[in-house]
Amino acid sequence: MPVRIPVRQEVEVADGVVAVVNGDGGSGLSNSVLLLGEPTTVVDTMLLPEMAADIVTALTRRGRTAELVVNTHIHTDHIGGNLLFDGVPIIAHPRTATGMRRMIGEPGLPALLAKVMPGFATRLADWDSTAAEPVPPAGIELALPDGARVLDFTDAHSGADLAVWLPAEQVLIAGDLCFAGVTPLAVHGRVGRWRTALDRLIALRPRVVLPGHGGPVGVEALRELADYLDRVLAAARLADAEQLSAETVWARFDPGPAAGWLEPERTLVNIKTALAEISGQPFQGEHRVRQDQDSPHSD
């Protein structure tokens, strides 16, 4: 049976800034952003080339072709469309680029992806991508259209995450540092560092936030995500202090404003990640593929 791929929508949130929003933002459905300045830039390329085809269509409709691709982080659902941009410079944080080179082509990766994204299982058997070239954040900023600013964070949502701030438009391209209406996933990062990163993003007071998953939102979405991560950290501290299992504190977890978000089962993974941080267990990171991980390189 063919994979059913949700309809993507183009949302122009400011002059020359177009979000290509992928479905409801659930597992495997990440967004891309088009910057129509010089150079014409694509930020993230979704999971599959057939998804990324809509990025090319959106550019063609505007008389543009991609001149630069920036990957915000390593996860497969943000880099799988890189294959469509042959001959276009593709750049990322050096830590992300190094991880991509190690990850792409690993024999166990397609089966692992299919396990956690079963809706796309039949399409992931031969998943592949093109690794980005390593460029320091300052160099990425210089490569972007004039006025764009790059903020970089390590060991937050993933090993290295980039956000792009457009101060003139007051638009924040947050990548997976922000999820909107979807429970985030911190298995490859550190909950505490992600929470701190959100304070830096909130301080920008963006008019529009373009999340990695979900539609365009305002700054309140960052505050709600911060509240959710605070609750995860509190649950993990309780588990550590009272020697309770992650499952026990998850069963009594109050999501607050996050009630109703998609994929609430991810909260258990997030509590386990936070508990490992608090108890000093080794940090998993994301630059490896293992069949026993809670989640692979997605979201």
C-alpha positions as CSV (number, residue, x, y, z in Angstrom):
1,M,0.0,0.0,0.0
2,P,1.4,3.4,-0.9
3,V,2.4,5.7,1.9
4,R,-0.1,8.5,2.4
5,I,1.7,11.7,2.8
6,P,-0.3,14.6,4.3
7,V,-0.9,17.8,2.4
8,R,1.6,20.5,2.9
9,Q,0.6,24.2,3.2
10,E,2.6,27.3,2.3
11,V,2.2,30.1,4.8
12,E,3.9,33.4,4.0
13,V,4.5,34.8,7.5
14,A,6.5,37.9,6.3
15,D,7.7,39.4,3.1
16,G,10.0,36.8,1.6
17,V,9.6,34.3,4.5
18,V,7.5,31.2,3.6
19,A,6.8,28.3,5.9
20,V,6.1,24.9,4.2
21,V,4.0,23.3,6.9
22,N,3.9,19.5,6.8
23,G,0.6,18.0,8.0
24,D,-0.1,18.2,11.8
25,G,3.6,18.0,12.7
26,G,3.3,14.4,14.1
27,S,6.1,11.9,13.9
28,G,8.0,12.2,10.6
29,L,6.2,15.4,9.6
30,S,8.6,18.3,10.0
31,N,8.5,21.7,8.3
32,S,10.7,23.6,6.0
33,V,11.2,27.4,5.7
34,L,12.0,29.4,2.5
35,L,14.0,32.6,2.7
36,L,13.5,34.5,-0.6
37,G,16.4,36.9,-0.2
38,E,19.9,36.5,-1.6
39,P,20.8,33.7,-1.6
40,T,17.4,31.9,-1.9
41,T,17.7,29.6,1.2
42,V,15.9,26.4,2.3
43,V,15.9,25.7,6.0
44,D,15.4,21.9,6.5
45,T,14.2,19.5,3.9
46,M,11.7,17.1,5.6
47,L,11.9,13.3,5.8
48,L,11.5,12.1,2.2
49,P,12.3,13.5,-1.2
50,E,8.6,13.3,-2.2
51,M,7.8,15.6,0.7
52,A,10.6,18.0,-0.3
53,A,9.3,18.1,-3.8
54,D,6.7,20.6,-2.5
55,I,9.6,22.8,-1.4
56,V,10.9,22.9,-5.0
57,T,7.3,23.5,-6.3
58,A,6.9,26.5,-3.8
59,L,10.2,28.0,-5.1
60,T,9.4,27.4,-8.7
61,R,6.0,29.1,-8.3
62,R,7.9,32.2,-7.1
63,G,10.4,32.0,-9.9
64,R,13.2,30.9,-7.6
65,T,15.6,28.0,-7.2
66,A,17.4,27.0,-4.1
67,E,20.9,28.5,-3.8
68,L,21.6,27.3,-0.2
69,V,20.2,24.6,2.2
70,V,20.7,24.8,5.9
71,N,20.0,21.8,8.2
72,T,19.0,22.9,11.7
73,H,20.0,19.6,13.2
74,I,20.8,15.9,12.5
75,H,17.4,14.3,12.8
76,T,16.3,12.3,9.7
77,D,12.9,14.0,9.4
78,H,14.7,17.3,8.7
79,I,17.4,16.2,6.3
80,G,15.9,13.5,4.1
81,G,15.0,15.9,1.3
82,N,18.6,17.0,0.9
83,L,18.8,14.5,-2.0
84,L,16.7,16.8,-4.1
85,F,19.2,19.6,-3.9
86,D,22.1,18.2,-5.9
87,G,24.6,20.8,-6.6
88,V,23.3,23.2,-4.0
89,P,25.5,24.0,-1.0
90,I,24.1,22.2,2.1
91,I,25.5,23.4,5.4
92,A,25.1,22.6,9.1
93,H,26.7,23.0,12.5
94,P,30.0,21.0,12.4
95,R,28.7,18.6,15.1
96,T,25.6,18.0,13.0
97,A,27.6,17.5,9.8
98,T,30.0,15.0,11.5
99,G,27.1,13.0,12.9
100,M,25.3,13.0,9.5
101,R,28.4,11.5,7.8
102,R,28.5,8.7,10.4
103,M,24.8,8.1,10.4
104,I,23.9,8.1,6.7
105,G,24.3,4.6,5.2
106,E,24.5,2.8,8.6
107,P,22.9,-0.6,7.9
108,G,20.6,-0.5,11.0
109,L,19.2,2.9,10.4
110,P,16.3,2.1,8.0
111,A,14.9,-0.6,10.3
112,L,15.2,1.7,13.3
113,L,13.4,4.5,11.5
114,A,10.6,2.2,10.4
115,K,10.2,1.0,14.0
116,V,9.4,4.4,15.4
117,M,7.7,5.9,12.3
118,P,5.5,2.9,11.2
119,G,3.3,5.1,9.1
120,F,6.2,5.5,6.7
121,A,7.8,2.0,7.2
122,T,7.4,0.9,3.6
123,R,9.1,4.1,2.4
124,L,12.0,4.0,4.9
125,A,13.6,0.7,3.8
126,D,16.0,2.5,1.5
127,W,16.1,5.9,3.3
128,D,19.1,7.9,2.3
129,S,20.3,11.5,2.4
130,T,23.2,13.8,1.6
131,A,25.4,14.9,4.4
132,A,25.8,18.7,5.0
133,E,29.2,20.4,4.9
134,P,30.4,21.5,8.4
135,V,30.3,25.3,8.8
136,P,30.6,27.1,12.2
137,P,27.5,29.1,13.2
138,A,29.2,32.4,12.4
139,G,29.9,31.2,8.9
140,I,26.3,30.0,8.5
141,E,25.1,33.4,9.5
142,L,27.4,35.0,6.8
143,A,26.0,32.7,4.2
144,L,22.3,33.5,4.9
145,P,20.4,36.5,3.4
146,D,21.4,39.8,4.9
147,G,19.9,40.5,8.3
148,A,19.5,36.9,9.4
149,R,21.0,35.9,12.7
150,V,22.0,32.4,13.8
151,L,21.6,31.1,17.3
152,D,23.3,27.8,18.2
153,F,22.7,25.5,21.1
154,T,24.4,22.2,22.0
155,D,22.9,19.2,23.8
156,A,19.5,20.9,23.9
157,H,16.9,19.1,21.7
158,S,19.8,17.3,19.9
159,G,23.6,17.4,19.9
160,A,23.5,20.7,18.0
161,D,20.5,22.9,17.1
162,L,20.4,26.0,15.1
163,A,17.7,28.7,15.1
164,V,17.5,31.5,12.6
165,W,16.3,34.9,13.9
166,L,15.0,37.5,11.5
167,P,14.9,40.7,13.6
168,A,13.5,43.0,10.9
169,E,10.5,40.7,10.5
170,Q,10.5,39.5,14.1
171,V,10.3,35.9,12.9
172,L,12.1,33.1,14.6
173,I,12.8,29.9,12.7
174,A,13.2,27.6,15.7
175,G,13.7,24.1,14.1
176,D,13.0,21.5,16.7
177,L,13.7,23.8,19.6
178,C,10.0,24.5,19.3
179,F,7.1,22.1,18.8
180,A,3.6,23.4,18.4
181,G,0.7,21.2,19.4
182,V,3.0,18.2,19.5
183,T,4.8,16.7,22.5
184,P,8.5,17.3,22.0
185,L,11.1,14.6,22.2
186,A,14.4,15.0,24.1
187,V,15.9,11.5,23.9
188,H,19.0,12.9,22.1
189,G,19.4,16.0,24.1
190,R,19.3,17.3,27.7
191,V,16.0,18.6,29.1
192,G,17.7,21.1,31.3
193,R,19.8,22.7,28.6
194,W,16.8,22.8,26.2
195,R,14.8,24.6,28.9
196,T,17.6,27.2,29.3
197,A,17.7,27.6,25.5
198,L,14.0,28.5,25.5
199,D,14.7,31.4,27.8
200,R,17.1,32.8,25.2
201,L,14.5,32.4,22.4
202,I,11.6,33.9,24.5
203,A,13.8,36.9,25.2
204,L,13.8,37.8,21.5
205,R,10.0,38.4,21.8
206,P,9.3,37.1,18.3
207,R,6.1,38.0,16.5
208,V,6.0,34.7,14.7
209,V,7.7,31.4,15.7
210,L,8.1,28.8,13.0
211,P,8.4,25.4,14.8
212,G,10.0,22.3,13.5
213,H,6.6,20.5,13.9
214,G,3.2,22.2,13.8
215,G,2.0,25.4,12.3
216,P,3.2,29.0,12.8
217,V,2.7,30.3,16.3
218,G,3.5,33.2,18.6
219,V,5.9,33.5,21.5
220,E,3.3,32.0,23.8
221,A,4.1,28.6,22.3
222,L,7.7,28.9,23.5
223,R,6.4,29.7,27.0
224,E,4.1,26.7,27.0
225,L,6.9,24.5,25.9
226,A,9.1,25.9,28.7
227,D,6.3,25.2,31.2
228,Y,6.1,21.6,29.9
229,L,9.8,21.0,30.3
230,D,9.7,22.5,33.8
231,R,7.0,19.9,34.6
232,V,9.2,17.1,33.1
233,L,12.2,18.2,35.2
234,A,10.0,18.4,38.3
235,A,8.8,14.8,37.7
236,A,12.3,13.6,37.2
237,R,13.5,15.3,40.4
238,L,10.6,13.7,42.3
239,A,11.6,10.3,40.9
240,D,15.2,10.8,41.9
241,A,14.4,12.1,45.4
242,E,11.9,9.4,46.3
243,Q,13.5,6.6,44.3
244,L,10.4,6.2,42.1
245,S,10.4,4.8,38.6
246,A,9.9,7.1,35.6
247,E,6.8,5.1,34.9
248,T,5.4,5.9,38.3
249,V,5.8,9.7,38.0
250,W,4.6,9.6,34.4
251,A,1.3,8.0,35.5
252,R,0.6,11.0,37.8
253,F,2.1,13.6,35.4
254,D,0.1,16.8,35.0
255,P,0.8,18.2,31.5
256,G,-0.7,21.6,32.1
257,P,-1.1,23.6,28.9
258,A,0.4,20.6,27.0
259,A,-2.8,18.6,27.6
260,G,-4.1,17.6,24.2
261,W,-0.8,17.8,22.4
262,L,-0.1,15.0,19.9
263,E,2.0,12.0,20.9
264,P,1.8,12.4,24.7
265,E,3.6,9.0,25.2
266,R,6.8,10.9,24.5
267,T,6.6,12.4,28.0
268,L,7.8,9.1,29.5
269,V,10.9,9.2,27.3
270,N,11.5,12.8,28.3
271,I,11.2,12.0,32.0
272,K,13.7,9.2,31.5
273,T,16.1,11.6,29.8
274,A,15.7,14.2,32.6
275,L,16.1,11.5,35.3
276,A,19.4,10.3,33.6
277,E,20.7,13.9,33.7
278,I,19.8,14.4,37.4
279,S,21.2,11.1,38.5
280,G,24.4,11.5,36.5
281,Q,24.0,8.6,34.1
282,P,26.0,8.7,30.9
283,F,24.6,11.1,28.3
284,Q,23.3,9.1,25.3
285,G,23.7,11.8,22.6
286,E,22.5,11.2,19.1
287,H,25.6,10.4,17.0
288,R,25.1,6.6,16.8
289,V,22.4,4.1,15.7
290,R,21.4,1.4,18.1
291,Q,18.5,-1.0,17.9
292,D,17.7,-0.6,21.7
293,Q,17.3,3.2,21.6
294,D,13.9,4.7,22.6
295,S,14.0,6.7,19.4
296,P,16.2,7.1,16.4
297,H,17.3,10.2,14.6
298,S,13.9,11.7,14.1
299,D,11.9,14.6,15.6
